[in-house]
Amino acid sequence: MNEKTTRRRHFEDEIPEDVRHHFREAREELRESMKAFLPPGFIEHRRNARREMLLAWRSLIDSALERMDQKKEEEGTV
């Protein structure tokens, strides 16, 4: 079990479920209020920008994997 998982379980043991529920509800209400405050175009643009960033990371990872495979082929270890 990694450190993050261990901390999360400890966190869940320390904070009662009803408190965590209220935090989740408050977070959702904050998100909804931000949607009302910001123009719809901003929300759509932010979503598109996030998608493009994820696609950029995917491209970077794919490129790194291809280089690894090429190196294996050149070394004859495939």
mmJSON file of the N, C-alpha and C atoms, coordinates in Angstrom:
{"data_MODEL":{"atom_site":{
"group_PDB":["ATOM","ATOM","ATOM","ATOM","ATOM","ATOM","ATOM","ATOM","ATOM","ATOM","ATOM","ATOM","ATOM","ATOM","ATOM","ATOM","ATOM","ATOM","ATOM","ATOM","ATOM","ATOM","ATOM","ATOM","ATOM","ATOM","ATOM","ATOM","ATOM","ATOM","ATOM","ATOM","ATOM","ATOM","ATOM","ATOM","ATOM","ATOM","ATOM","ATOM","ATOM","ATOM","ATOM","ATOM","ATOM","ATOM","ATOM","ATOM","ATOM","ATOM","ATOM","ATOM","ATOM","ATOM","ATOM","ATOM","ATOM","ATOM","ATOM","ATOM","ATOM","ATOM","ATOM","ATOM","ATOM","ATOM","ATOM","ATOM","ATOM","ATOM","ATOM","ATOM","ATOM","ATOM","ATOM","ATOM","ATOM","ATOM","ATOM","ATOM","ATOM","ATOM","ATOM","ATOM","ATOM","ATOM","ATOM","ATOM","ATOM","ATOM","ATOM","ATOM","ATOM","ATOM","ATOM","ATOM","ATOM","ATOM","ATOM","ATOM","ATOM","ATOM","ATOM","ATOM","ATOM","ATOM","ATOM","ATOM","ATOM","ATOM","ATOM","ATOM","ATOM","ATOM","ATOM","ATOM","ATOM","ATOM","ATOM","ATOM","ATOM","ATOM","ATOM","ATOM","ATOM","ATOM","ATOM","ATOM","ATOM","ATOM","ATOM","ATOM","ATOM","ATOM","ATOM","ATOM","ATOM","ATOM","ATOM","ATOM","ATOM","ATOM","ATOM","ATOM","ATOM","ATOM","ATOM","ATOM","ATOM","ATOM","ATOM","ATOM","ATOM","ATOM","ATOM","ATOM","ATOM","ATOM","ATOM","ATOM","ATOM","ATOM","ATOM","ATOM","ATOM","ATOM","ATOM","ATOM","ATOM","ATOM","ATOM","ATOM","ATOM","ATOM","ATOM","ATOM","ATOM","ATOM","ATOM","ATOM","ATOM","ATOM","ATOM","ATOM","ATOM","ATOM","ATOM","ATOM","ATOM","ATOM","ATOM","ATOM","ATOM","ATOM","ATOM","ATOM","ATOM","ATOM","ATOM","ATOM","ATOM","ATOM","ATOM","ATOM","ATOM","ATOM","ATOM","ATOM","ATOM","ATOM","ATOM","ATOM","ATOM","ATOM","ATOM","ATOM","ATOM","ATOM","ATOM","ATOM","ATOM","ATOM","ATOM","ATOM","ATOM","ATOM","ATOM","ATOM","ATOM","ATOM","ATOM","ATOM","ATOM","ATOM"],
"id":[1,2,3,4,5,6,7,8,9,10,11,12,13,14,15,16,17,18,19,20,21,22,23,24,25,26,27,28,29,30,31,32,33,34,35,36,37,38,39,40,41,42,43,44,45,46,47,48,49,50,51,52,53,54,55,56,57,58,59,60,61,62,63,64,65,66,67,68,69,70,71,72,73,74,75,76,77,78,79,80,81,82,83,84,85,86,87,88,89,90,91,92,93,94,95,96,97,98,99,100,101,102,103,104,105,106,107,108,109,110,111,112,113,114,115,116,117,118,119,120,121,122,123,124,125,126,127,128,129,130,131,132,133,134,135,136,137,138,139,140,141,142,143,144,145,146,147,148,149,150,151,152,153,154,155,156,157,158,159,160,161,162,163,164,165,166,167,168,169,170,171,172,173,174,175,176,177,178,179,180,181,182,183,184,185,186,187,188,189,190,191,192,193,194,195,196,197,198,199,200,201,202,203,204,205,206,207,208,209,210,211,212,213,214,215,216,217,218,219,220,221,222,223,224,225,226,227,228,229,230,231,232,233,234],
"type_symbol":["N","C","C","N","C","C","N","C","C","N","C","C","N","C","C","N","C","C","N","C","C","N","C","C","N","C","C","N","C","C","N","C","C","N","C","C","N","C","C","N","C","C","N","C","C","N","C","C","N","C","C","N","C","C","N","C","C","N","C","C","N","C","C","N","C","C","N","C","C","N","C","C","N","C","C","N","C","C","N","C","C","N","C","C","N","C","C","N","C","C","N","C","C","N","C","C","N","C","C","N","C","C","N","C","C","N","C","C","N","C","C","N","C","C","N","C","C","N","C","C","N","C","C","N","C","C","N","C","C","N","C","C","N","C","C","N","C","C","N","C","C","N","C","C","N","C","C","N","C","C","N","C","C","N","C","C","N","C","C","N","C","C","N","C","C","N","C","C","N","C","C","N","C","C","N","C","C","N","C","C","N","C","C","N","C","C","N","C","C","N","C","C","N","C","C","N","C","C","N","C","C","N","C","C","N","C","C","N","C","C","N","C","C","N","C","C","N","C","C","N","C","C","N","C","C","N","C","C","N","C","C","N","C","C"],
"label_atom_id":["N","CA","C","N","CA","C","N","CA","C","N","CA","C","N","CA","C","N","CA","C","N","CA","C","N","CA","C","N","CA","C","N","CA","C","N","CA","C","N","CA","C","N","CA","C","N","CA","C","N","CA","C","N","CA","C","N","CA","C","N","CA","C","N","CA","C","N","CA","C","N","CA","C","N","CA","C","N","CA","C","N","CA","C","N","CA","C","N","CA","C","N","CA","C","N","CA","C","N","CA","C","N","CA","C","N","CA","C","N","CA","C","N","CA","C","N","CA","C","N","CA","C","N","CA","C","N","CA","C","N","CA","C","N","CA","C","N","CA","C","N","CA","C","N","CA","C","N","CA","C","N","CA","C","N","CA","C","N","CA","C","N","CA","C","N","CA","C","N","CA","C","N","CA","C","N","CA","C","N","CA","C","N","CA","C","N","CA","C","N","CA","C","N","CA","C","N","CA","C","N","CA","C","N","CA","C","N","CA","C","N","CA","C","N","CA","C","N","CA","C","N","CA","C","N","CA","C","N","CA","C","N","CA","C","N","CA","C","N","CA","C","N","CA","C","N","CA","C","N","CA","C","N","CA","C","N","CA","C","N","CA","C","N","CA","C","N","CA","C","N","CA","C"],
"label_alt_id":[null,null,null,null,null,null,null,null,null,null,null,null,null,null,null,null,null,null,null,null,null,null,null,null,null,null,null,null,null,null,null,null,null,null,null,null,null,null,null,null,null,null,null,null,null,null,null,null,null,null,null,null,null,null,null,null,null,null,null,null,null,null,null,null,null,null,null,null,null,null,null,null,null,null,null,null,null,null,null,null,null,null,null,null,null,null,null,null,null,null,null,null,null,null,null,null,null,null,null,null,null,null,null,null,null,null,null,null,null,null,null,null,null,null,null,null,null,null,null,null,null,null,null,null,null,null,null,null,null,null,null,null,null,null,null,null,null,null,null,null,null,null,null,null,null,null,null,null,null,null,null,null,null,null,null,null,null,null,null,null,null,null,null,null,null,null,null,null,null,null,null,null,null,null,null,null,null,null,null,null,null,null,null,null,null,null,null,null,null,null,null,null,null,null,null,null,null,null,null,null,null,null,null,null,null,null,null,null,null,null,null,null,null,null,null,null,null,null,null,null,null,null,null,null,null,null,null,null,null,null,null,null,null,null],
"label_comp_id":["MET","MET","MET","ASN","ASN","ASN","GLU","GLU","GLU","LYS","LYS","LYS","THR","THR","THR","THR","THR","THR","ARG","ARG","ARG","ARG","ARG","ARG","ARG","ARG","ARG","HIS","HIS","HIS","PHE","PHE","PHE","GLU","GLU","GLU","ASP","ASP","ASP","GLU","GLU","GLU","ILE","ILE","ILE","PRO","PRO","PRO","GLU","GLU","GLU","ASP","ASP","ASP","VAL","VAL","VAL","ARG","ARG","ARG","HIS","HIS","HIS","HIS","HIS","HIS","PHE","PHE","PHE","ARG","ARG","ARG","GLU","GLU","GLU","ALA","ALA","ALA","ARG","ARG","ARG","GLU","GLU","GLU","GLU","GLU","GLU","LEU","LEU","LEU","ARG","ARG","ARG","GLU","GLU","GLU","SER","SER","SER","MET","MET","MET","LYS","LYS","LYS","ALA","ALA","ALA","PHE","PHE","PHE","LEU","LEU","LEU","PRO","PRO","PRO","PRO","PRO","PRO","GLY","GLY","GLY","PHE","PHE","PHE","ILE","ILE","ILE","GLU","GLU","GLU","HIS","HIS","HIS","ARG","ARG","ARG","ARG","ARG","ARG","ASN","ASN","ASN","ALA","ALA","ALA","ARG","ARG","ARG","ARG","ARG","ARG","GLU","GLU","GLU","MET","MET","MET","LEU","LEU","LEU","LEU","LEU","LEU","ALA","ALA","ALA","TRP","TRP","TRP","ARG","ARG","ARG","SER","SER","SER","LEU","LEU","LEU","ILE","ILE","ILE","ASP","ASP","ASP","SER","SER","SER","ALA","ALA","ALA","LEU","LEU","LEU","GLU","GLU","GLU","ARG","ARG","ARG","MET","MET","MET","ASP","ASP","ASP","GLN","GLN","GLN","LYS","LYS","LYS","LYS","LYS","LYS","GLU","GLU","GLU","GLU","GLU","GLU","GLU","GLU","GLU","GLY","GLY","GLY","THR","THR","THR","VAL","VAL","VAL"],
"label_asym_id":["A","A","A","A","A","A","A","A","A","A","A","A","A","A","A","A","A","A","A","A","A","A","A","A","A","A","A","A","A","A","A","A","A","A","A","A","A","A","A","A","A","A","A","A","A","A","A","A","A","A","A","A","A","A","A","A","A","A","A","A","A","A","A","A","A","A","A","A","A","A","A","A","A","A","A","A","A","A","A","A","A","A","A","A","A","A","A","A","A","A","A","A","A","A","A","A","A","A","A","A","A","A","A","A","A","A","A","A","A","A","A","A","A","A","A","A","A","A","A","A","A","A","A","A","A","A","A","A","A","A","A","A","A","A","A","A","A","A","A","A","A","A","A","A","A","A","A","A","A","A","A","A","A","A","A","A","A","A","A","A","A","A","A","A","A","A","A","A","A","A","A","A","A","A","A","A","A","A","A","A","A","A","A","A","A","A","A","A","A","A","A","A","A","A","A","A","A","A","A","A","A","A","A","A","A","A","A","A","A","A","A","A","A","A","A","A","A","A","A","A","A","A","A","A","A","A","A","A","A","A","A","A","A","A"],
"label_entity_id":["1","1","1","1","1","1","1","1","1","1","1","1","1","1","1","1","1","1","1","1","1","1","1","1","1","1","1","1","1","1","1","1","1","1","1","1","1","1","1","1","1","1","1","1","1","1","1","1","1","1","1","1","1","1","1","1","1","1","1","1","1","1","1","1","1","1","1","1","1","1","1","1","1","1","1","1","1","1","1","1","1","1","1","1","1","1","1","1","1","1","1","1","1","1","1","1","1","1","1","1","1","1","1","1","1","1","1","1","1","1","1","1","1","1","1","1","1","1","1","1","1","1","1","1","1","1","1","1","1","1","1","1","1","1","1","1","1","1","1","1","1","1","1","1","1","1","1","1","1","1","1","1","1","1","1","1","1","1","1","1","1","1","1","1","1","1","1","1","1","1","1","1","1","1","1","1","1","1","1","1","1","1","1","1","1","1","1","1","1","1","1","1","1","1","1","1","1","1","1","1","1","1","1","1","1","1","1","1","1","1","1","1","1","1","1","1","1","1","1","1","1","1","1","1","1","1","1","1","1","1","1","1","1","1"],
"label_seq_id":[1,1,1,2,2,2,3,3,3,4,4,4,5,5,5,6,6,6,7,7,7,8,8,8,9,9,9,10,10,10,11,11,11,12,12,12,13,13,13,14,14,14,15,15,15,16,16,16,17,17,17,18,18,18,19,19,19,20,20,20,21,21,21,22,22,22,23,23,23,24,24,24,25,25,25,26,26,26,27,27,27,28,28,28,29,29,29,30,30,30,31,31,31,32,32,32,33,33,33,34,34,34,35,35,35,36,36,36,37,37,37,38,38,38,39,39,39,40,40,40,41,41,41,42,42,42,43,43,43,44,44,44,45,45,45,46,46,46,47,47,47,48,48,48,49,49,49,50,50,50,51,51,51,52,52,52,53,53,53,54,54,54,55,55,55,56,56,56,57,57,57,58,58,58,59,59,59,60,60,60,61,61,61,62,62,62,63,63,63,64,64,64,65,65,65,66,66,66,67,67,67,68,68,68,69,69,69,70,70,70,71,71,71,72,72,72,73,73,73,74,74,74,75,75,75,76,76,76,77,77,77,78,78,78],
"pdbx_PDB_ins_code":[null,null,null,null,null,null,null,null,null,null,null,null,null,null,null,null,null,null,null,null,null,null,null,null,null,null,null,null,null,null,null,null,null,null,null,null,null,null,null,null,null,null,null,null,null,null,null,null,null,null,null,null,null,null,null,null,null,null,null,null,null,null,null,null,null,null,null,null,null,null,null,null,null,null,null,null,null,null,null,null,null,null,null,null,null,null,null,null,null,null,null,null,null,null,null,null,null,null,null,null,null,null,null,null,null,null,null,null,null,null,null,null,null,null,null,null,null,null,null,null,null,null,null,null,null,null,null,null,null,null,null,null,null,null,null,null,null,null,null,null,null,null,null,null,null,null,null,null,null,null,null,null,null,null,null,null,null,null,null,null,null,null,null,null,null,null,null,null,null,null,null,null,null,null,null,null,null,null,null,null,null,null,null,null,null,null,null,null,null,null,null,null,null,null,null,null,null,null,null,null,null,null,null,null,null,null,null,null,null,null,null,null,null,null,null,null,null,null,null,null,null,null,null,null,null,null,null,null,null,null,null,null,null,null],
"Cartn_x":[0.861,0.0,0.898,0.631,1.487,1.118,1.982,1.806,0.502,0.135,-1.093,-2.314,-2.347,-3.466,-3.517,-2.355,-2.298,-2.807,-2.366,-2.832,-4.327,-4.839,-6.266,-7.07,-6.647,-7.395,-7.329,-6.165,-6.038,-6.987,-7.015,-7.9,-9.35,-9.744,-11.125,-11.453,-10.463,-10.691,-10.84,-10.172,-10.15,-11.339,-11.882,-12.965,-14.259,-15.264,-16.537,-17.164,-17.907,-18.547,-19.452,-20.209,-21.107,-20.334,-19.172,-18.344,-17.826,-17.348,-16.861,-17.99,-19.198,-20.357,-20.626,-20.566,-20.804,-19.727,-18.485,-17.415,-17.67,-18.095,-18.396,-19.53,-20.572,-21.707,-21.271,-20.439,-19.957,-19.12,-18.292,-17.48,-18.378,-19.407,-20.321,-21.064,-21.495,-22.174,-21.236,-19.966,-18.988,-18.814,-18.728,-18.624,-19.824,-20.999,-22.212,-22.245,-21.827,-21.834,-20.809,-19.68,-18.686,-19.237,-19.998,-20.624,-21.572,-22.293,-23.227,-22.469,-21.318,-20.53,-19.757,-19.25,-18.421,-19.275,-18.879,-19.65,-19.532,-20.563,-20.547,-19.361,-18.958,-17.815,-16.539,-16.393,-15.206,-15.175,-16.306,-16.39,-16.058,-16.63,-16.367,-14.898,-14.344,-12.941,-12.028,-12.339,-11.538,-11.576,-12.752,-12.898,-12.086,-12.17,-11.41,-9.898,-9.493,-8.065,-7.564,-8.365,-7.974,-7.835,-8.769,-8.707,-7.441,-7.115,-5.903,-4.648,-4.628,-3.468,-3.333,-4.438,-4.391,-3.923,-4.382,-3.928,-2.438,-1.953,-0.52,0.284,-0.179,0.515,0.491,-0.649,-0.754,0.278,0.387,1.344,2.774,3.069,4.402,4.715,3.768,3.958,4.101,3.245,3.349,4.717,5.206,6.514,7.623,7.542,8.545,8.503,7.312,7.184,7.756,7.504,8.058,9.583,10.155,11.62,12.169,11.462,11.894,11.864,10.781,10.662,11.744,12.03,13.08,14.425,14.676,15.951,16.068,14.976,14.978,15.275,14.621,14.83,16.286,16.845,18.235,19.196,18.857,19.704,19.455,18.363,18.035,17.472,16.81,16.252,14.759,14.185,12.72,12.392],
"Cartn_y":[-1.174,0.0,1.225,2.176,3.35,4.366,5.377,6.37,7.143,7.485,8.256,7.46,6.172,5.328,5.215,5.057,4.946,6.226,7.391,8.655,8.809,8.413,8.562,7.712,6.502,5.659,6.239,6.763,7.387,8.576,9.367,10.53,10.091,9.034,8.562,8.072,7.533,7.08,8.242,9.355,10.494,11.431,11.526,12.487,11.721,12.024,11.301,11.44,10.449,10.403,11.61,12.036,13.171,14.453,14.623,15.798,15.727,14.559,14.392,14.636,14.194,14.411,15.913,16.656,18.098,18.798,18.351,18.92,18.658,17.432,17.114,17.993,18.149,18.985,20.437,20.934,22.313,22.501,21.521,21.599,21.661,20.852,20.845,22.181,22.725,24.023,25.12,25.053,26.036,25.933,24.711,24.521,25.11,24.851,25.371,26.894,27.482,28.942,29.542,28.872,29.357,29.294,28.26,28.162,29.331,29.73,30.846,32.169,32.264,33.482,33.68,32.58,32.655,32.493,33.142,32.98,31.559,31.06,29.686,29.423,30.419,30.244,29.911,30.466,30.18,28.718,28.222,26.825,25.903,26.18,25.348,25.436,26.629,26.806,26.063,26.16,25.464,23.952,23.431,22.002,21.585,22.39,22.091,22.177,23.169,23.313,22.117,21.665,20.488,19.256,19.1,17.968,18.035,19.223,19.377,19.074,19.489,19.176,17.661,16.994,15.544,14.862,15.364,14.81,15.059,16.215,16.508,15.525,15.259,14.29,12.899,12.532,11.227,11.129,12.193,12.221,12.083,12.783,12.704,11.287,10.656,9.287,8.312,8.451,7.576,7.7,8.912,9.139,8.477,8.612,7.99,6.466,5.897,4.447,3.98,4.759,4.41,4.423,5.438,5.492,4.292,3.903,2.736,1.483,1.329,0.162,0.164,1.329,1.416,1.023,1.487,1.175,-0.337,-0.971,-2.421,-3.15,-2.688,-3.307,-3.156,-1.97,-1.732,-2.604,-2.847,-3.681,-5.166,-5.456,-6.852,-7.608,-6.898,-7.552,-7.763,-7.58,-7.75,-9.21],
"Cartn_z":[0.0,0.0,0.0,-0.887,-0.957,0.117,0.255,1.311,1.17,-0.073,-0.294,0.162,-0.197,0.21,1.723,2.344,3.801,4.447,3.925,4.484,4.3,3.128,2.864,3.858,4.072,5.018,6.423,6.795,8.105,8.177,7.12,7.031,7.2,6.531,6.62,8.025,8.72,10.097,11.066,10.775,11.688,11.524,10.338,10.079,9.857,10.643,10.528,9.143,8.775,7.456,7.222,8.23,8.01,7.722,8.311,8.029,6.603,6.189,4.817,3.822,4.173,3.303,3.137,4.252,4.176,3.347,3.449,2.629,1.146,0.822,-0.577,-1.092,-0.288,-0.683,-0.86,0.054,-0.042,-1.307,-1.633,-2.842,-4.079,-4.098,-5.24,-5.339,-4.222,-4.238,-4.721,-4.326,-4.791,-6.302,-6.802,-8.251,-8.978,-8.468,-9.098,-9.051,-7.934,-7.848,-8.802,-9.001,-9.955,-11.375,-11.675,-13.001,-13.229,-12.191,-12.327,-12.449,-11.831,-11.824,-13.124,-13.687,-14.887,-16.137,-17.218,-18.459,-18.996,-19.654,-20.182,-21.105,-21.864,-22.758,-22.008,-20.799,-19.995,-19.585,-19.117,-18.682,-19.851,-21.011,-22.185,-22.594,-22.576,-22.946,-21.966,-20.685,-19.668,-19.893,-20.2,-20.445,-21.677,-22.743,-23.951,-23.706,-22.927,-22.616,-21.815,-20.879,-20.088,-20.982,-21.902,-22.834,-23.675,-24.168,-24.977,-24.169,-22.911,-22.068,-21.874,-21.657,-21.485,-22.775,-23.916,-25.191,-25.395,-24.951,-25.053,-24.202,-22.991,-22.131,-22.765,-23.343,-24.002,-25.118,-25.918,-27.018,-26.496,-25.419,-24.824,-24.347,-23.696,-23.202,-24.364,-25.382,-26.552,-27.211,-27.322,-27.93,-27.106,-25.803,-24.929,-25.061,-25.143,-25.302,-26.636,-27.685,-28.996,-28.966,-28.315,-28.218,-27.444,-26.383,-25.617,-26.489,-27.251,-28.124,-29.197,-29.766,-30.777,-30.189,-28.988,-28.336,-28.104,-27.7,-27.498,-28.812,-29.888,-31.192,-31.647,-31.435,-31.818,-31.015,-29.78,-28.928,-29.186,-29.882,-30.182,-29.002,-28.089,-26.902,-26.966,-28.148,-28.282,-28.432],
"occupancy":[1.0,1.0,1.0,1.0,1.0,1.0,1.0,1.0,1.0,1.0,1.0,1.0,1.0,1.0,1.0,1.0,1.0,1.0,1.0,1.0,1.0,1.0,1.0,1.0,1.0,1.0,1.0,1.0,1.0,1.0,1.0,1.0,1.0,1.0,1.0,1.0,1.0,1.0,1.0,1.0,1.0,1.0,1.0,1.0,1.0,1.0,1.0,1.0,1.0,1.0,1.0,1.0,1.0,1.0,1.0,1.0,1.0,1.0,1.0,1.0,1.0,1.0,1.0,1.0,1.0,1.0,1.0,1.0,1.0,1.0,1.0,1.0,1.0,1.0,1.0,1.0,1.0,1.0,1.0,1.0,1.0,1.0,1.0,1.0,1.0,1.0,1.0,1.0,1.0,1.0,1.0,1.0,1.0,1.0,1.0,1.0,1.0,1.0,1.0,1.0,1.0,1.0,1.0,1.0,1.0,1.0,1.0,1.0,1.0,1.0,1.0,1.0,1.0,1.0,1.0,1.0,1.0,1.0,1.0,1.0,1.0,1.0,1.0,1.0,1.0,1.0,1.0,1.0,1.0,1.0,1.0,1.0,1.0,1.0,1.0,1.0,1.0,1.0,1.0,1.0,1.0,1.0,1.0,1.0,1.0,1.0,1.0,1.0,1.0,1.0,1.0,1.0,1.0,1.0,1.0,1.0,1.0,1.0,1.0,1.0,1.0,1.0,1.0,1.0,1.0,1.0,1.0,1.0,1.0,1.0,1.0,1.0,1.0,1.0,1.0,1.0,1.0,1.0,1.0,1.0,1.0,1.0,1.0,1.0,1.0,1.0,1.0,1.0,1.0,1.0,1.0,1.0,1.0,1.0,1.0,1.0,1.0,1.0,1.0,1.0,1.0,1.0,1.0,1.0,1.0,1.0,1.0,1.0,1.0,1.0,1.0,1.0,1.0,1.0,1.0,1.0,1.0,1.0,1.0,1.0,1.0,1.0,1.0,1.0,1.0,1.0,1.0,1.0,1.0,1.0,1.0,1.0,1.0,1.0],
"B_iso_or_equiv":[0.0,0.0,0.0,0.0,0.0,0.0,0.0,0.0,0.0,0.0,0.0,0.0,0.0,0.0,0.0,0.0,0.0,0.0,0.0,0.0,0.0,0.0,0.0,0.0,0.0,0.0,0.0,0.0,0.0,0.0,0.0,0.0,0.0,0.0,0.0,0.0,0.0,0.0,0.0,0.0,0.0,0.0,0.0,0.0,0.0,0.0,0.0,0.0,0.0,0.0,0.0,0.0,0.0,0.0,0.0,0.0,0.0,0.0,0.0,0.0,0.0,0.0,0.0,0.0,0.0,0.0,0.0,0.0,0.0,0.0,0.0,0.0,0.0,0.0,0.0,0.0,0.0,0.0,0.0,0.0,0.0,0.0,0.0,0.0,0.0,0.0,0.0,0.0,0.0,0.0,0.0,0.0,0.0,0.0,0.0,0.0,0.0,0.0,0.0,0.0,0.0,0.0,0.0,0.0,0.0,0.0,0.0,0.0,0.0,0.0,0.0,0.0,0.0,0.0,0.0,0.0,0.0,0.0,0.0,0.0,0.0,0.0,0.0,0.0,0.0,0.0,0.0,0.0,0.0,0.0,0.0,0.0,0.0,0.0,0.0,0.0,0.0,0.0,0.0,0.0,0.0,0.0,0.0,0.0,0.0,0.0,0.0,0.0,0.0,0.0,0.0,0.0,0.0,0.0,0.0,0.0,0.0,0.0,0.0,0.0,0.0,0.0,0.0,0.0,0.0,0.0,0.0,0.0,0.0,0.0,0.0,0.0,0.0,0.0,0.0,0.0,0.0,0.0,0.0,0.0,0.0,0.0,0.0,0.0,0.0,0.0,0.0,0.0,0.0,0.0,0.0,0.0,0.0,0.0,0.0,0.0,0.0,0.0,0.0,0.0,0.0,0.0,0.0,0.0,0.0,0.0,0.0,0.0,0.0,0.0,0.0,0.0,0.0,0.0,0.0,0.0,0.0,0.0,0.0,0.0,0.0,0.0,0.0,0.0,0.0,0.0,0.0,0.0,0.0,0.0,0.0,0.0,0.0,0.0],
"pdbx_formal_charge":[null,null,null,null,null,null,null,null,null,null,null,null,null,null,null,null,null,null,null,null,null,null,null,null,null,null,null,null,null,null,null,null,null,null,null,null,null,null,null,null,null,null,null,null,null,null,null,null,null,null,null,null,null,null,null,null,null,null,null,null,null,null,null,null,null,null,null,null,null,null,null,null,null,null,null,null,null,null,null,null,null,null,null,null,null,null,null,null,null,null,null,null,null,null,null,null,null,null,null,null,null,null,null,null,null,null,null,null,null,null,null,null,null,null,null,null,null,null,null,null,null,null,null,null,null,null,null,null,null,null,null,null,null,null,null,null,null,null,null,null,null,null,null,null,null,null,null,null,null,null,null,null,null,null,null,null,null,null,null,null,null,null,null,null,null,null,null,null,null,null,null,null,null,null,null,null,null,null,null,null,null,null,null,null,null,null,null,null,null,null,null,null,null,null,null,null,null,null,null,null,null,null,null,null,null,null,null,null,null,null,null,null,null,null,null,null,null,null,null,null,null,null,null,null,null,null,null,null,null,null,null,null,null,null],
"auth_seq_id":[1,1,1,2,2,2,3,3,3,4,4,4,5,5,5,6,6,6,7,7,7,8,8,8,9,9,9,10,10,10,11,11,11,12,12,12,13,13,13,14,14,14,15,15,15,16,16,16,17,17,17,18,18,18,19,19,19,20,20,20,21,21,21,22,22,22,23,23,23,24,24,24,25,25,25,26,26,26,27,27,27,28,28,28,29,29,29,30,30,30,31,31,31,32,32,32,33,33,33,34,34,34,35,35,35,36,36,36,37,37,37,38,38,38,39,39,39,40,40,40,41,41,41,42,42,42,43,43,43,44,44,44,45,45,45,46,46,46,47,47,47,48,48,48,49,49,49,50,50,50,51,51,51,52,52,52,53,53,53,54,54,54,55,55,55,56,56,56,57,57,57,58,58,58,59,59,59,60,60,60,61,61,61,62,62,62,63,63,63,64,64,64,65,65,65,66,66,66,67,67,67,68,68,68,69,69,69,70,70,70,71,71,71,72,72,72,73,73,73,74,74,74,75,75,75,76,76,76,77,77,77,78,78,78],
"auth_comp_id":["MET","MET","MET","ASN","ASN","ASN","GLU","GLU","GLU","LYS","LYS","LYS","THR","THR","THR","THR","THR","THR","ARG","ARG","ARG","ARG","ARG","ARG","ARG","ARG","ARG","HIS","HIS","HIS","PHE","PHE","PHE","GLU","GLU","GLU","ASP","ASP","ASP","GLU","GLU","GLU","ILE","ILE","ILE","PRO","PRO","PRO","GLU","GLU","GLU","ASP","ASP","ASP","VAL","VAL","VAL","ARG","ARG","ARG","HIS","HIS","HIS","HIS","HIS","HIS","PHE","PHE","PHE","ARG","ARG","ARG","GLU","GLU","GLU","ALA","ALA","ALA","ARG","ARG","ARG","GLU","GLU","GLU","GLU","GLU","GLU","LEU","LEU","LEU","ARG","ARG","ARG","GLU","GLU","GLU","SER","SER","SER","MET","MET","MET","LYS","LYS","LYS","ALA","ALA","ALA","PHE","PHE","PHE","LEU","LEU","LEU","PRO","PRO","PRO","PRO","PRO","PRO","GLY","GLY","GLY","PHE","PHE","PHE","ILE","ILE","ILE","GLU","GLU","GLU","HIS","HIS","HIS","ARG","ARG","ARG","ARG","ARG","ARG","ASN","ASN","ASN","ALA","ALA","ALA","ARG","ARG","ARG","ARG","ARG","ARG","GLU","GLU","GLU","MET","MET","MET","LEU","LEU","LEU","LEU","LEU","LEU","ALA","ALA","ALA","TRP","TRP","TRP","ARG","ARG","ARG","SER","SER","SER","LEU","LEU","LEU","ILE","ILE","ILE","ASP","ASP","ASP","SER","SER","SER","ALA","ALA","ALA","LEU","LEU","LEU","GLU","GLU","GLU","ARG","ARG","ARG","MET","MET","MET","ASP","ASP","ASP","GLN","GLN","GLN","LYS","LYS","LYS","LYS","LYS","LYS","GLU","GLU","GLU","GLU","GLU","GLU","GLU","GLU","GLU","GLY","GLY","GLY","THR","THR","THR","VAL","VAL","VAL"],
"auth_asym_id":["A","A","A","A","A","A","A","A","A","A","A","A","A","A","A","A","A","A","A","A","A","A","A","A","A","A","A","A","A","A","A","A","A","A","A","A","A","A","A","A","A","A","A","A","A","A","A","A","A","A","A","A","A","A","A","A","A","A","A","A","A","A","A","A","A","A","A","A","A","A","A","A","A","A","A","A","A","A","A","A","A","A","A","A","A","A","A","A","A","A","A","A","A","A","A","A","A","A","A","A","A","A","A","A","A","A","A","A","A","A","A","A","A","A","A","A","A","A","A","A","A","A","A","A","A","A","A","A","A","A","A","A","A","A","A","A","A","A","A","A","A","A","A","A","A","A","A","A","A","A","A","A","A","A","A","A","A","A","A","A","A","A","A","A","A","A","A","A","A","A","A","A","A","A","A","A","A","A","A","A","A","A","A","A","A","A","A","A","A","A","A","A","A","A","A","A","A","A","A","A","A","A","A","A","A","A","A","A","A","A","A","A","A","A","A","A","A","A","A","A","A","A","A","A","A","A","A","A","A","A","A","A","A","A"],
"auth_atom_id":["N","CA","C","N","CA","C","N","CA","C","N","CA","C","N","CA","C","N","CA","C","N","CA","C","N","CA","C","N","CA","C","N","CA","C","N","CA","C","N","CA","C","N","CA","C","N","CA","C","N","CA","C","N","CA","C","N","CA","C","N","CA","C","N","CA","C","N","CA","C","N","CA","C","N","CA","C","N","CA","C","N","CA","C","N","CA","C","N","CA","C","N","CA","C","N","CA","C","N","CA","C","N","CA","C","N","CA","C","N","CA","C","N","CA","C","N","CA","C","N","CA","C","N","CA","C","N","CA","C","N","CA","C","N","CA","C","N","CA","C","N","CA","C","N","CA","C","N","CA","C","N","CA","C","N","CA","C","N","CA","C","N","CA","C","N","CA","C","N","CA","C","N","CA","C","N","CA","C","N","CA","C","N","CA","C","N","CA","C","N","CA","C","N","CA","C","N","CA","C","N","CA","C","N","CA","C","N","CA","C","N","CA","C","N","CA","C","N","CA","C","N","CA","C","N","CA","C","N","CA","C","N","CA","C","N","CA","C","N","CA","C","N","CA","C","N","CA","C","N","CA","C","N","CA","C","N","CA","C","N","CA","C","N","CA","C","N","CA","C","N","CA","C"],
"pdbx_PDB_model_num":[1,1,1,1,1,1,1,1,1,1,1,1,1,1,1,1,1,1,1,1,1,1,1,1,1,1,1,1,1,1,1,1,1,1,1,1,1,1,1,1,1,1,1,1,1,1,1,1,1,1,1,1,1,1,1,1,1,1,1,1,1,1,1,1,1,1,1,1,1,1,1,1,1,1,1,1,1,1,1,1,1,1,1,1,1,1,1,1,1,1,1,1,1,1,1,1,1,1,1,1,1,1,1,1,1,1,1,1,1,1,1,1,1,1,1,1,1,1,1,1,1,1,1,1,1,1,1,1,1,1,1,1,1,1,1,1,1,1,1,1,1,1,1,1,1,1,1,1,1,1,1,1,1,1,1,1,1,1,1,1,1,1,1,1,1,1,1,1,1,1,1,1,1,1,1,1,1,1,1,1,1,1,1,1,1,1,1,1,1,1,1,1,1,1,1,1,1,1,1,1,1,1,1,1,1,1,1,1,1,1,1,1,1,1,1,1,1,1,1,1,1,1,1,1,1,1,1,1,1,1,1,1,1,1]
}}}
